């Protein structure tokens, strides 16, 4: 059973990424904040008796379900629409810790990015293409892709969060990767540039 301090520590560590994930999903800061707060409340109210190591996948599952509930309430058909202009473009050379989710504009937290205009333009154009391609993926493929590659969840965790088999996760991810690769290749981008 997780203690109050352990739950609080977990929620504090998960809050920022969960907020960014919700912002990306619902396209509205205040709605995203509501989604994250609802997910946190559901976790603490219903799962505080669980061991601390079970909290991350449980929270991701709750967060995904809360996002789905948001869409059901407002009858929004297009989930995970692109955030053109919401991403800071550019990254310093050698910044191995760069995370696209960290580049979402965040009040008060800025990064020092490369001022090389052609690099910034290239990265901006690539991100816009990826955002558009993500928008056009079927919802389950998009969810599997984001959980596996952006949230860096393993197959078992992703299957648990999505409520499906590991084979389904692999199939959704494979289809998503191939669809994204086709879109990027059609725009002249490949794994060499």
Steps between C-alpha positions, in 0.01 A plus 500: 500500500638840399532758774361851466855630449572243227179586314574871533856450375378293204233755404750786524738315270227407249310830496702694241513226236135412559403865454694523175346178377152630587570838336606319186182293511236760582659817357397714796712577806214528748325187369833315516550612859151372585576167332825456694341601829211260443744219421703574812187501716382171353839345570508615862135420569490156341855365503675632810504145634726383216879461523697802377648307204148450359424873497667603168307263270180552697535876472566483126191283453288737707639802313419343162149412614446851636609647168254269322228610741580862415444424131179313566359789700577758237453272196837592357578271209854603426727400785868597523482783249825670405644773711666696222674788662477357853836329485826678551721402208866428525732331735861558589740262332591221736185531712432129538222564752281689251138386523237636264246507782736716702506748215133588541495859620500500874447811709824605660707206382700575194776315321796651324460392139726518203480827315593341165210607276521218246506239779202664667307515173575136420393388847186713486398357164569145614297544820207646307505199265513261795216683676282483190586133446416422864167679463410274208579173679208296634457570876626161622811518280567855620457398865730197463764705317500781759511263796777283354727758340427832672416371847755219459269234644579137433259276311352345816435839663349638180272196470389544860433874452312447174308198627608270216744219430872549447453373144247776435744761631771368267259505205378854576859625541618332182215647297557844652874496431447387141229764443721776645799380296293508180384856569851621581650320199238658273625837626861417420603406854663171578710355778812666356377856527 
